[in-house]
Structure formats: structure tokens, C-alpha cells
Amino acid sequence: MTLQQLEYIIALDKTRHFVRAAEMCGVTQPTLSAMIQKLEDELDCKIFDRSMYPVSATDVGELIIKQAQVILFNVNQLKENVRSQKGDIAGKLSLAMIPTVAPYLLPGFIGAFRNNYPDIELKVTEMRTESIIRKLHTAEIDMAILSTPLDDPKILEVPLYYEKFIAYISPNESIYEQDEVSTNEMPLEHLWVLEEGHCLRNQVFNFCENKTHTSTYEAGSIDTLVKIVDVNGGYTVIPELHVDLLSDEQKKNLRKIVRPEATREISLVIRHDYVREGLMNAVANCIKQIIPQHMLDAHLKKFAIKL
């Protein structure tokens, strides 16, 4: 069994196609196929069902592939330890962000990261929290930026910044006339929220005292929620960083949420056995260039991340 064979089965699982998997690995299709067959012979089991189209992993194959991902992750960790000793920051970085963070961070983050760390091959993917947790567990991504806490003992959380929630209210709503609104004054029957699966939806309901919700539509993005309020009335709740995307006219519809003040913690999260401290600080340093100082975590302002 070789690391190369483990890379081959992971590539085939991703592409579900022998030719594309071979192209991904930089080998010929016969070579990849033969090496996978050799691994199956060694393990005395079928990792892939070749009678299926597209080709798919068997039940035991899925377990083998998951373990292969963790093994390769740990191999990369070993290489990173050596790079760290040499003071090098290079290699590949697979980073995920939740959809309610990505629109505000990604545009500035990509440029800052490329300029500051040109030797790092960056891949950023937008995905929801449950997918991020799953892919961290299977070592398919290196780190992620999302709302915490997660309460997962296998994941380490490093707070980056704290973001307030703000009410966006139609002029037709009775609470529009108030300078600020408390959570017990927010009628949930007029509230527009994100669809199921978004962590922001759960956070909104967590700080609203009444959990009954009767809106007829749940949107897939915050920008859509704002537009729905503009056209149909009611109100929604948006994160602080979305304010800069509003027009001057739309900003008149904003109201502070008080008693209690609604805030979310945004963190950089990794597996508990992650060792690429240099890459974590590379990400954190770029975030510091994007996020307003008053929102940044106090510890992050003063210190580098230490594992």
C-alpha cells in the first residue's frame, strides 16, 4: 500500500470517472486503474463498484476512502511541521466559509491573500455549517470560517470577530417608528428569515423570545431578504457587515436590536490535530485587513495564533 494509491482512490471517489481521476493525478488511466486494482487485491476487497455508472464506492470502500483522507491529512501535517521549522509558508490551503459570511469577506480576502502569500495555493469554497463540520472530520478541508460555538470536541475554534445583528424594517411596520427595538417587540409573524440549514436562521430565533414563525417565504440569501422587505413589507435581521451593501435610502430602514443586544461570534475552525500554524495566521492576518478594528477579537488584535 502506498500514499500514491490512497491519492488515486480519493481522486476516483471525487470524479467518479477513471479518465478524469487519472488527469487529476497526472497519470495515465491504465496506470491509475492498475494501481487501484492492486490495492483492492492487497486489501482483499472491492473499493469501487465498476458496474455502476458513474463508478461509485462500495460500502467498505467508503470506509477505506475516509480513512485514506485522514492518513493523507496527517502526512501533510508532517510535511508542514518540517516547513514550519524552516520558516516556510507555502503549499495548498483549502478554506470554507458559510454563506452568511462569504459575501463580506471573500472579495477583499482573496486579493489580500494573493498579495501577501503568493506561494500558497488557495482554494475557497462556500458551504453550510453541517457540511463544513463533516468535511473537517474527514480532512477534506483544512479550515473554515463560520459562526461559533460548535460544541464539537474534535474541532478547535479561534474567534476572529464579533458581529452585531441589525433589524431591517419596512416603513409600513409599526416598529419602524422606534429608534431601536427589543427582541420582545419584534412580531415574528412579520419576520422574513433564511431557509433551513443556515446558521443565521437559528441565531435569529435564539434571540427572539417567541419561537412561532408564520412567514410564507424563507430566502436563500440576505440580499434576497432585504429585497423582499422592500417590496412586501415586514422586516428581517441582517449582520452588521451587510450594512455597507445597502443604499442610503435602505439604510434609513435599519434599527438597533437591544435588550439583549444580538451578536454572533465568527471564528476560524480547524481539526483538533491541525498543525499548520503559519497558514492559520496567514488567514487571520488577511481578516484583520478586512474587518473593522472595533469588531476584531481582542486577543487576535494583540497576539498571533499559537497551537
N, C-alpha and C positions, 0 to 999 in steps of 0.2 A: 504494500500500500504506500502510495506517495502523495505528497501535498498536491502535486500536479493532477493526479486522479481526482482528488477532492474538488479541485477547482473545476474540473471537467463536469462532474455531476451537478455542481451548483449552477454552472452555465447552462447545462441542458435543462435543468429544472426551471430556470428563468425564461429561456427562449422556447422550450417545448419543441425544438426543431434542431436536428443534428447539424445541418449545414450552418445555421446561424450561431449555434453554440461553438462550432469549430472556428468560425470567423471571430467570435468574441475572444476566444482563447489564443488565436493566432496560429492554429494548426490546421492540417487537412482534416476533412470529415472522416476518412478511413482511420486516421491516427486516433482521433477522439473516440470514435466508436470502438476501436480495438482496446483502448486503454480502459474504457468504462466496462467492457465485457470482461477484461482481465480482473478488474476489481470485483465484479459480480462473482466471478469464478473463485476468487480468493475468499470472499465472504460467504460463498455458497448460498446466494440468494439473488433474486431479481430486484434490482433497484428501480428499473423502469419497465413499464408495460409497453412494448414496442408495437403491439397490435392496435393500440389506441391511436387516434389522430385528433388533435396533436398528441405526441407521445407524453405520457404522464407517469408520475412516480407511483409505485406500489405503496401499500400501507407501510411495509417495513422500510421501503425506500425513503419515505417521508421522514422517518426517524433518523435514518442514516444521513440524509441531507442536512437536517437540523444540527446534528452533531458535527458534521463537516464544517458548517458555517462557524460554529463555536471554536473548533480547532484552528481554522484559518484566522479567526479573530485573534486568538491567543498567540499565534505565530507572528502576526503583525504587531501585537503588543511587545513581543520580544525584540523585534526589529526597532520598534520605537524607543525602547529603553536604551538601545545602543546609540540611536540618533541623538537622544537627549543628552547622553554622556558627552557626545561630540559637540553639543550646542547647535545641532541642525534642526531646522523646522521645515520639513518637506514631506512629500508623499501625497496620499489621497485623503480626502475628508468627505464623508457622506453625512450631510446635515439635514434634518427635517424640521419643519415649522408648522404649527397649527394654522388653519385658515384665518383665524381672527387676529393673528399676529403678523403673518407674512406680508400683507399689503403695506404695512407701515415700516417693516424692517428690510424686506428684500431689496427694494430699489436702491437704497443707499448702501446696504450691506455688501452686495455683490461688487460694486465698484470699489468700496473701501478695502475689501478683502483682496481683490486682484492687485490693487496698487501696493498694498502693504506686504502681501505674501504671494508673490508671483510664482514661487516654486511649489506651491500647494495646488493640487488638482481638486477643485471644489465642485461638489455635486449637491444641490439643494432641492429638496422635494417637499411639497406641501401635502400634509396628511393630517387626519384627525387623531386625537389623543389615543384612542384604543389601538389604532394601527401602529402608532409610534411605540407604544409600550410593547406590543407584540414583536416588532422588528428590533427593538433594543434587546429583548430577551433572546432572540435568535441571532443576534450580532449581524443583522443585515444593514444596520445604520450605525454610525459612530456616536452621534449625539443628536440632541433635539432641543428646540426652544419652544416651551409651552407653559400653560398655566399650572401652577402647583398650589398645594401639596398633592402628591400622588399616593402617598402612604404605601409605597412598594419597597420592601426591604432590599430588593435586588437592583434598585435604581438610586443613584446619588443625585441630589438636587443642589444646584448652586444658584441662589437668587441673583437675578440681573437687575430688575427694576420693578417698581410698583406703579400700577396704573389705575386711576380713578375711573369709575363709570359715571356717565352723564346722561340725563334724560333728554331725549329729543321729542318735543311735544308739538302737536298741531295747534295752530291758533284757535281751532274750534273746540279744544278740550278745556274744561273748566279749570284745571290746574295750570293752564298756560299763564294765567294772570299772576301766579305766585313767582317770587324771585328765586325760591328754592323749594324742593318737595321732599317730604319724608317718605319712607317706604310704606308706612301705613296709610298714606294719602294717595297711593298710586293704584287706580282701579284696573285690576288685571283683565277685566273683560274688554278693555280698550288697548291692551298691550300686544304689540307685534313682536314675535321672537324668532330666533333662528330655529331651523328644523332640528329634529332629534339627531344626536350624535355630536353636536357642537358643545364643547365645554362651557362656552359663554352662556348658552341657554340655561344650563344647570346653575351657573353662578347667579344669573338674574333671578331665578326662582328661590335661590338660597337666601338672598337678602330681602325678598318680598315676603311679607308675613302671610298673606293669603295665597294658597297654592292653587286655587281654582283658576283655570285659564280657558277662555272660550273664543279666542281669535279663530277666524276661518281660514287663515293662511299663515304658514310658517316659512320664512325665507331662507335661502341658502347663503346669503351674504349680507353684511352690514349695510353696504351701499344700497342693496335692494330694499332693506327695511326702511331706510331713510326715504327712499322714493315712494314707498307705499304710504308712509305717514303723510308725505307732501300731497298725495293725490286723494287718499281715502280717510284722512284724519286719524285719531288715536295717538299713540306715542310708542316709542321704543327706547331701548337703552343701548348706548354706544360706548366703546372705550375712548379714553382721553385722546389717544393719538389719531383718532378718526376726525377730530375737530378740524384739523388743518386741511382736510379734503372737502370741507363744506364751503359753500359760497357765503358771502357776507350776509345775504338775506336769510339763508338757512341757519346761520349762527344765532340769529335772533330767537330761534326755537329751542335753544339749549337752556337747561336748568340744572343746578347742582342738586345732587341727591344727598340728603342729610339724615341723621338720626335713624340708623347709623350711616356714616359715610361708606359708600360702596367702593371697594378697591380689590384688584386682583394682583397676585404675585406672578411674575413671569421669570422663569428660571431656565438655565442651561442644564440639561439632564443627560446622564451617562449610565452605562452599566457600572455596577459596584466594583468590577475588576478592571476598569479602564485605566490606562497608564499614560495616555498621550497628553500630558500636562501642557506642553508647549502649544498644541493645537487648541486646547480649551482656552488658553489665554489669548491666542490669536483671534478666536471668535469674540471673546469678551472685549478685547481692545477695540474691535470694529463696532461692537454695540455701543461702547462708550462714546464713539464719534457721532452716533446717530440719535441716541436717546437724550432728551434734555437732562441737565445735571440734577435738577430737583427730583427727578423720578428714579435715578440710579440708586441701587442698594448701597448703603453707607460703607459696608465692608469692601465692596467691589471698587468703590472710588479710591480707596487708600492702598489696597493690597492686591497682589497677584493671586491667582488661584493655586492652591497647593493641595496635592493629593496625598 
